[in-house]
Amino acid sequence: IINNEDDETVDGQKFKFGHELLRNKEFLLNYTNFNHGSFGACPKFILEYQSMLRLQQEQQPDPWMRYRYLQMLNETRRKVAEYINADKDENVVLLESASTAVNSVLRSFKWENQSKIAYFTTAYNMVKNTAGFLAEYENIDVVTIPVSTFPITEDTGDDAFLLPLRQMLENLRKQDELHKLRVVVLDHILSCPGIKTPLEALAAMVKNYSPETFVLVDGAHALGQIPNLNLQSIGKNFDAYLSNGHKWFYTPKGSAFLWIKQTQIKKLFPEPTVISSENSISPSDESPSITLSGRFAYTSTRDYTPLLSFDAAFDFRQKILGGDAALYEYVRNLALTARRYLINLWNVTAIAPEYMEEFMINIVLPINNPSMGMKLQDYLLKQHEMYVVVVHDKGSGLIYTRLSAQVYLEISDFKELGRAVLDFVNLNINHVHGSGNVHLGVSRVDEDEDEDVVESTIV
């Protein structure tokens, strides 16, 4: 896709990381984006590629939708399957989002009365809402697994997830109800806070207690953030895995993948969330949608170019950014440097140990009044053209920020953010902490605090 034979490159990289990517309009951002994790930021090159595809489909609608699109989809899907080292490319489908993938899987089960679905209290709201829908319409039971109070310390570490999962499974075993546990939803990287879970150990524990329980992994933040994502290596105990492309892989919004284990396809045969003219309810010899990939190929007349743009993202990452290894090294080092700098500047603590993070860092803010959280967001955007996510964790009372490092940012951006937050604290000294005393330490909210808080919903 990219022919840059005439372009000067340094170590296989067309541009240097940092602000040069913005100066050269590789990214079109016109503010400082510390929240890449929510919506991503699609590079100009990939947007131009997508626009070219859109023009082609409007120039020849029938040939495009009936022939060219399907050919390109299969080629792109195979590349994605190879990149994540899936067992078979036929077991990978491309679709709009992680939310679409979760709904496709969970709403395809033939649920029995009082079957159980379990997830951690830190699961993304979409998972909780989908489970709530199934509880109401399918009469299933929802089991929530409590995560230890944040912050997670070095001593607590992975046990913050492993111990409560074991306790839940033990409780079901003692009640002779493990056979009712149909699905456990696990996160690869949480949304808020943006930290990794001990995913392989969690999945193995579920299968050890209940081999027939379906393990669904929500990897929405993983593709492009987890180095060397390899499903055959880590996915022995996974039944399905999904991830977005737009968050960390630079594809346009509306691009994701879903992988289903071969042994589960015939049992589950997930349905797209839209049953179209090309999607029969049950596979038949006459149906072209008998395969999983065929079933998801055409789900209505819509714009499929975000899915096809995975192809351009592979080229962008390799030929513009210099490859995954160089990208990961820069962004991970930037995240670590920024984390350590801000913790020291604000005299606060982190939400979790460094090893549990990748490109997203989660740091307590030097405020303990939740009503000031939204004001801080507004202040940073309006006065400094920055956007950050501010989260109030009700369980611990902590107010923290989840910051995204990215290839177009530099440490100077995080230093400017650090100073801007302190300026806000000084401007609002009587409100930030509820008193006239400034204390830049671990910020907790009083238990009886009932003012407006910043909630995390679309992250």
Salt bridges, closest charged atoms under 4 A:
ASP7 OD2 - LYS14 NZ 3.21
ASP62 OD1 - ARG66 NE 2.85
ASP89 OD1 - ARG77 NH1 3.25
GLU90 OE2 - ARG77 NH2 3.73
GLU96 OE2 - ARG302 NE 3.68
ASP141 OD2 - LYS116 NZ 3.37
GLU170 OE1 - ARG173 NH2 2.65
GLU177 OE1 - LYS116 NZ 3.49
GLU177 OE2 - LYS180 NZ 3.57
ASP239 OD2 - LYS207 NZ 2.72
ASP303 OD2 - ARG54 NE 2.75
ASP311 OD1 - LYS79 NZ 2.43
ASP324 OD1 - ARG317 NE 3.14
GLU354 OE2 - ARG339 NE 3.72
GLU354 OE2 - ARG340 NE 2.80
GLU357 OE1 - ARG339 NH1 2.68
GLU358 OE2 - LYS196 NZ 2.84
GLU410 OE1 - HIS19 ND1 3.46
ASP413 OD2 - HIS19 NE2 2.81
GLU455 OE2 - LYS394 NZ 3.39
